[in-house]
Amino acid sequence: MLSPPGSLEVWVPERLTFSLWDYGVFGLMLLISTGIGLFHGLAKGGQKTSEDFFTGGRRMSALPVGLSLSASFMSAVQVLGVPAEAYRYGAKFLWMCMGQLLNTLLTAQLFLPVFYRLGLTSTYEYLERRFSRSVRLCGTLQYVVATMLYTGIVIYAPALILNQVTGLDIWASLLSTGVICTFYTTIGGMKAVIWTDVFQVVVMLSGFIAIIIRGVLLVGGPATVLSIATNGSRVNFGDFNPDPRSRYTVWTFLLGGTLVWLSMYGVNQAQVQRYVACRTEREARMALLVNQVGLFCIVSSAVACGLVMFALYKDCDPLLAGYISAPDQYMPYLVLDIFETSPGVPGLFLACAYSGTLSTASTSINAMAAVTVEDLVKPRLPAVSPRRLTLISKGLSLIYGTSCITVAALASLLGGGVLQGSFTVMGVISGPLLGAFILGMFVPMCSTADPAPLPQAVLGGLGAGFAISFWVAVGGTLYPPSAAAMGVLPTSGALCPLYNRTAGANRTVLLGPLPPRQEPPAPPRPAIVGDFYAISYLYYGALGTLTTVAVGVLLSSLPGPTKRTRRCPGVLWWDIVKQTSLVSPAGTKSAGEEPPGKAEAPQAPPARPDGEVGPPQGPPECGTATDLLLQETHV
């Protein structure tokens, strides 16, 4: 029954949901990912050794590995979060690409040669060669705990966001993505992870491009979008504000961003495991360049989505109007709004978001299984057969996948704040670990196996770096900085739907300004360290890295009657780079192009300096560079 002519009703937004077509597109993406895993798990007899399972037999080419690197840390958190950050802070987020470029150059020149030429499957094996077994186990434990927490949050966060906006069932999305990801990672190993990542990068870019094209057409063309973004202060590349409390500036991305990405790409097991899977070192460098191109395409597409979103909502911000309750919900709301009459297209975005989740989760599961086998299983079961080791590897993948689903379920108890938690976990853990690798490769004076009961210098540095970054991260969570301090740009609610006016059979939506909102008072901040807690989250990892290096150098410089510092020239960066000819197998490849652990290399253990044949017992002692580069550690 219609209301009387001329009556006014308060306008209530309709709850937007996905259609059956959308779920069909999403299901097709999951089906293709599963098929890729089955193909690589069963083709050519499957994986015969743990080397095949974890590194693809070191026979991968640059293009798929590079795209896999791009997908690995572009999870649904970033797919949903980067456009929202560009909407709120402007196009200066593109400076993140400069930080990623610097990271790519530094990784290719500094870290890739070390891990590739030593033929390592676990990055933390280097910490034992350089320092001691306790340092290796410390690094392994930190990595596994952080990655499991991060992966669980990455699986849960998009499910929570999409549930809040669209009503998508949380447990259905958790179990479908978690179970399928665990399945194809367990069955197909590294090859399945890499090739599903390639497919998922294509899905992510397709989703972004569809949103950009539709949004630009609705606004009136690219020139109109750029004009509106410029008038709204969203085209702001020249922000050189040195204040570390400002969330995003040129310095934040070039200093903090570079070190954050370096901790994720230079020494992170999940990424190193990919580029050492390449056939040659040249291919590995090319993979890093392909990764850079992929990251640029993904980040720039996400930023473009943010600018299109601002152009569409310049007069009525969904957050101010109360249509959404958190900034991370901007993207799903935008998609369902502009594609309301296009069934199936919102499903492409759903597949886009969950492709990021699948790529991150599969990467993490495979990497955690790899470090567990290399650092914990092989040292205790040195005589286990390759076939049995492969079965153990697959079992560990299944266990870690189940554990990540469990963590995702437990994350539901957090209620909110899971997105910030994902960045905090990786920043707090990865930053100090990067500092430990810098100490090992570039600081010869840093102590190794001290006979004294005092902590080793590197362990002291790791502890101090973790404590500082954890303290600041917790403080920043308890006392978040104000929007003004972070540099949030203004939004408008001047022309929002307020009322439905009914006149006969006609219904008109009346637009007007939103009523003023009463902002909740900010919590009291500590007098001295309040500003310190307010620093940008991109500095958390950098703070941990620099603290670890500084404390490690300081402890190594302290005199002591029982302190003994051993310098192993074969595990320092410049010695490894000089000895390229020593790690190249006899054959057709040029110096430095083949890892010593390649499957085609001779399987006999290398000769030890004492003339015996067999794996070295315990951590390698300091010797010649030749001895250290040619031996393979199985402790």
N, C-alpha and C positions, 0 to 999 in steps of 0.2 A: 504493500500500500504506500503510495507516494505521500510525502509530507505536504502540508498546505502550501499554496503558491507563495513564493518569496521567503520561505523558511530557511534558516541557516543551521547547518550541522557542522560540528567539529570534524575536520578532515582527518581520517585515520589511514595511515599507509597500509597497503595490502602486503601480507607476508609472502615473500617471493620464495619459490621452491624450484627444484629441478624436476624435469619431466622424465617420462620413460625413455624418450630418445636420448636424453643426456646421460642417463645411467647406462644405456646401450653403448654409447661412445666410450664411456669410462671402462665398461667391462671389456670392450674390444682391446683397449690399451693393456689391461691386465693380462688378457689372453695372449697377445703377441709377446709380451715380456716373458710369460711362462713358456711359450713355444721356443723362444731363443735359448732359454736355459736348458730345456730338454734337448735341443739340437746339439748344443756344445757338450752336454753331459753324456750323450749317447753316441755321437758321431766318432768314427775312427776308434771305437773301443773305449771312449771316455778318457779320464786322466789316469795314467799308469803310475805316476809318482807325485809326491807332494810338490815338486818343482812345477809340474804341469798344472796342478790345482791352484797354486798361489801366484805363479808368474807366467802362465800360459806357455811354459817351456822356453821362455825368453825368445819368442819368435814373432811377437806382435809388431805391426807396422805403425808409423807415426800418426796417421789420421785417426783411426779408432781410439788409440791411446790418448791423443790430445783431446778429443771430444769427451772421452770418459773423465779426464782430469777436469774439464770444464763443468761437467755435470755433478761431480762428486760433492762439492760444497755448495752448489746452488739448490738447496733443499726447498721444500714448500715454505719454510720460514722466510727464505729470501724471495721466492715467487710472490708471496703475499705481502712481504714487508718492504721490499725495495720500492715498488710503486707508491706505497703509502708514505715512505720517507721522502720521496721526490715531491709528492703532493704537499707535504708539510714543511719541507726545508728547501725545496727548489732543485733546479737542474745541476747545482754544484755537486750533487752526488756522483756525477760523471767523473769527477776527479778520482774516484775510487779506481777507475780504469788505469790512471797513471800509477797509483800504488801497486796495482796488479802487474803492470808492465815492468816496474822496477823489481818487483819480486821475481818475475820470470827471468830477467837478466841475471840477477844475483844467484838464483837457483841454478841456472845453466852453467854459470862460471864457477861457483863456489861449492855447491853441495852435490850436484849430479855427478861430477867426476869421481868424488870420493865413494859414493854408494855404488856407482856402476862398475868402477874398476876393481873394487874389492869384491864384487859379486855377491852382495849381501841380500838376503831375503828379509831379515828383520833389521831395521835401522838401529835397534838398540844393541845389536851385536857389536857395532862400532864402539859403543860406550865401554864394553868389556875389553876390547882390544886396546883402547886408549887409556882406560882407567882401571876398573876392576869389575868383578862379577856383581858385587853389591850395587854398583851404579847402574849396571844393565838391568838388574831386577827392579830397581827403583823406577827407572824409566818405563819399563814394561808395565808395572803395576799402575803407575800414574796414567799411562795411555789407555789401558783397558778400562779402568774405572771411569775416566772422563768420557771416552768414546761410548761406553754403554749408556751413561746418563744422557749424553748429547743425542744419541740415536733414539732413545726412548722418547725424549722431548720432541724431537723432529717428527716422529711418527704421530705423537699425540696432538701437537699444536694445531696443524691444519684441520684435524678432525674436530677439535673444540671450536675453532673459528667458523668452520662451515656449518657446524651444528647451531651455533648462535645466530647465524644469519639466515640459513635456509632450512633448518630442521633436519639436516642430514644426520642419520643415526650414528652416534659416536662409535659404538661397539662394532657396528657393521663395517665402517671404514677402517677401524683399527685392525680388526681381524683379517679383512680381505687383503689389505696392503701388507700387513706384517707376515701373514702366512705365505702369500705368494712370493714375496721378496726372499724370505728364508728358504723357500723351496728351490727357486731357480739358482740362488747362490750356493746352496748345498749340493745340488746336482751338477751344475755347470762350472763352478769355480771361477777363476779369473776371466777366462774367455767369455763366459756368460755375462759376468758383471760388466765387462768393457762393451760388449756389443749391445746389451740392453741399455747401457748408458748412452750409446750413440743414438739409438731409437728414441730414448727419452729426451735427449737434447732437441731433436727434431720436433717432438711433440710440444716441448716448452716454447720453442720459438714460434711454432704455428699458433699456439694459444695467444701469445703476446701480439703477433702480427694481426690476427683476427680482431682483437680488441682495439688496436691502434687504428685499423682501417675503418671499422664501424664508428668509433668515436670521432675520428676526423670528419667523416661524412656527416654525422649529426651536428657537429659544431659549425661546419661550413667550409672546411678546407684547412690545409696545413698553415697557411698564412694567418688565418683567424686564430688557430690554436696558439701560434707563436706570439701573436699580438696580445691575446688575453693573458698568456703566461708572463709576458714582459710587463704588462701593466700591473699584474699581481705580484711583482718582484720575484717571480719564480725563475727567471733567467739571470742567475746570480753567480757566474763563474769567477768573479773577481773578489771573493771573500777571503782576504788575507789576515783576518782577525787573529792575533796571536793568543788570545784567551783560551786556555785548554778546556774551560768549561763549555765553550761553544761546541755543540754536538758535531757539526760538520764544517770544516774550513779547509782551505788548501793545505795548511800545515797538518791538520788532523789526518788527512788522507795520505800525504807524502811521508809523514813520520810514523804516526801510529798505524795507519792502514798498511804501509809497506811491511812493517814488522809483524803485524797480525797475519798477513797473507804469507809471509816468509815462514812463520811457524807452522802454517797449514800446508804449504807446498814444498818448502825446502827440506824439512826433516820429519814431517808427519808420515807415519807408516802407510796410511791409506794412499797417499799420493806417490811416495817413493816406490812403493810396490808396483805402481803402474809404469813409471818410466824406466825402471830396471827390467820390465818385461819386454822392452823393445829389442829388436835384433842387434842393433849396433848403438854405440854412443851417439853417433850422428843422428840416427833415427830418434833417440831419446830427446835430443835437443830440438829436433823438428816437432816432436810431440808437445814440448813446452810452448813452442811458438803457435801451434794449432790451438792449444789450450788458451793462449792469450787472445787469439781471434775469437774463439768461442765465448770466452768471458765477456769480451767487449760487446759482442752481439747481444748476449743475454742481458747484461747490465744496461746497455743503452736502450734496448727494447723496453725493459722494465721502467726506466726513467721516462721514456716517451709515454708509456701508459699513465704514469703519474701526472704528467703535464696535460694529457688529454682529459684525465679525470678532473683536474682543476678547471679546465676550460668548460666542462659540462656542469660543474657544481659551483661555479664562481659566485652565484647569487644565493645558493642554499646548500650549505655544507651539511652532509648527512650526519656528521657527528654532532654538530650544533643543534640540528633539528631533532635529534634523538632517534633517528632511523637505525643507527648502529651504536654500539656501546664502547668500541675501542678502535684506534686507528688501523689495526691489522685487518679489520673487517671491511675496509674501503673497497678492496678489489673484488671479493665475491658479490658485494652489493652492486658495484658498477656493472659487473658481467650480467647479473640477472636483470638489472634495470634496462640496459641497452639492447639485450638480446631476448627480451620478453616474448617477442613474436617470432623468434627464430629457434625452433626446437632442435636440439642436438648441438648447437654451438656452445651454450653454457657447459655442456658435457666435455667439449674440447678444453675449456679452461679447467674443469675438474680433473681431467686427465693431465693437463699441464702442471697443476699443483702437485698431484700425487706422483707424477714422473720425477719431480724433484725429490720427493720423499723416498721413492724406491731407489733412486740412484745413490743417495746419501746412505741409506740403510744398508744396501747391498755392499757398498764400498766398505763400510765400517765393520760389517759382519765378517767379510773375507779378511780384512786386515787384522782384526782381533784374533781370528783363528790362526793367522800366519805367525804373529808374534808369540802366541801360546805354544805352537809347535816348535818354533825355532829356539825360544828362550827357556821353555819349561819342559817340553816333552823330549826333544832330542838329547839334551844333556843327561837325562835320567834313563833313556832307553836308546843307547847309542847303536845297538845291534838290531833294532827293529827293521823289518823288511820294507821296501818302498811301497808295496801294495797295502800293507797294514798301516803304514804311516798315512797313506791317502785316505783310508777308511777313518782313521783317527781325525784327520783334517776335516772330513765331511761331518763327522759327529760333532766336532767342536763348532762348526758353522751352524748346525742345527741347535746346539745348546745356546750359543750366543744370540741367534735369532729369537729363540723363545724368551731369553732373558730380556732382550730389548722390548718385546711385546709386553712383558711383565712390567718393566719400568714405565712404559707408556701407560699401562693401566694404573700404576701407582701415581703417575703424574696428574691423573684426574683429581687426586686429593688436594693438589695445589690450588685448584680453583682458577686462579689467574696468574699472570706474570710469567708464563712458561716461555714466551718468546725471548724476553730479556734473559731468562735463565739459560737458554741455549747458547747465547753469545757469551755469557759470563763463564759457563763451564769450560768452553774451549779456550777462552782468553786466559783464564787463571791457570790452566794446566799447560797449554801449549807454549806460552811465553817463556816460563822457566826452562822447559825442555830445550827450546831453541838456544837459550843461554848456555846450557850444558854442552851442546854440540859445538857452539862457537868456542867455548873454552877448550874443548878437545882438539879441534882442528887448527886453531889459530893462536893459542896461548901455550907455548911449550913449557913455560914455567909452572903451569898448573899441576899440582901434585897428583900422583896416581895412587899407588898402593902404599899407604903410610903404615909402618909397623906400630906407631903409637896408638893408644886407644882413642885419641882425639878424632873427630869426624874428618873425613877427607875434604879437601877444599871444594871439590865439585859438589859433594853432597851438602856442604854448608851453603854453597851458593844456591843450590836447588831449593833447600829449605827456606832460605831468606826470600828468594824470588817468589815462591808460592805464598809465603806468609804475607808479604806486602801486597801482592795483587789480590789475594783473597780478602784481605782486610779492606782494601779500597772498594772492591766489588760489593761486599756485604754492606759497607757504609753507604755506597751509592744506591743500593736497593732500599735500605731503611730510611735514608734521607735523600730522596730524589731531588734533583735540581729543578728550579722553576722553569716554565716554558720560555720566559724571557731570557734566562741565562743560557738555555740550550739553543736559542735562536729560532724558535718555532715561528713561522710566518703567519700573518693574520688571515682568517677566513671570514666569510660573510654569511649572514642569514637574513639578508634584506628582502628577498623575494621567495619565500617558502610557502607551500600550500598550507592555508590555515582553516578554511571553511569550504563546505559544499553548499552552494546556494541552489535550491530547487525551485523552479518556476514551471508548473505544469509538468510536461514530459521532459523538459530540459533540465540538465544539471550542470552547473558551472563551478569550477574550482577557483576560489578567491585566493590571491596571493598577497602577502604582506610581510612585514618584518617580524621576526621572532621576538617574544617578550624577553626582557633582559634576564640573564642567568646569574644566579648568586654562586660565585666560585667558592669552593670550600677553603677554609684557611689552611695555609701551608703549615706542616708540622714544624715545631721548633728545631733548629739546627744547632749542632755543637759549635761553640764559639770559635775554637781554634782550627779544627780539622773539617769544618763544614764545607769550605770551598774546595778542600782536597778531595772530599767525597764526590764533588760535583763534576769532576773531570770527565771528558767524553769516554764512553765505553771502549772506543778504539784504542785508547791508551792503556787499557788494563794489561794486554799482552806485552806491550812495549815496556811497561813498568816492571813486569816479571822478568823479561829478558835482560834488561839493563841491570837490574838488581842482582840477578844470578851471576852475570859476568863480573860486576864490580866486587861482589863479596868473594867470588872464587879467586880473583886476582889478589885481593887483599889477604886472604887466608894463605895463599901460596907464597906470599912475600914475608909472612911472619917467620922469624927465626925460631929454631927449636933444636935441642940437642939430639932428639931422636928422629927428627923429620928427615926423610930421604925422598928426593924428587927424581923420578926416572923419566928420561926423555926418550921417547921412541920415535926415531925419525921416520919410520915406515908408516906411521898413522897420522902424521901431520899433513895438512893440505898440500903444502908446496912439495913435499917429498913424493906424495902419491901422484901429483901432476907430472913431476919430472920423470917418473918411472913408467911411463905409458907402455914402453916396449915390453916390460916385464909381465904385463897382464894380458897381452894379446896372444891367443893360442896359435900354435904353429899351423899355418895354413894360408888361406887367401886373404884374410882380413888385415887391414892396416892397423897400425899401433893404436891401442886404446879403444878399438871399436867393439870388441867382444868381451863380455864379462867372463871371468874365470869359471863361473858356475853354470855356464850354458850347457844345455842337455847334450849337445854334440861333442862337448869337450871330453877328453879321456876321463874315465871314471876312477882310475887308480889314485889313491891318496898321494899327495905330494911328499917328496923326501924331506925329512927334517934335517937340521944342521948336524945332528949327531950321526947321520948316515942311515938311521932306521927309517922304515916306511910306515906311515900311519898318521892318523889325526893327532894334532898336538894335545897334550894332556894339560888341561887348565888354561888360564889366560896366557896369551903369548908373551914370552919374555922379550925384552928389548934386544934386537939383533940388527942385522942389515935390512935395508929396505926390501931387498929381494926376498929374504926369508918371510917377512911379514906380508908381503903382497901376494906371494904364491901359496901360502898355507890357508887352509879353510878351517875355521873354528867350529868344532863339534864338542863342546864341553858339557 
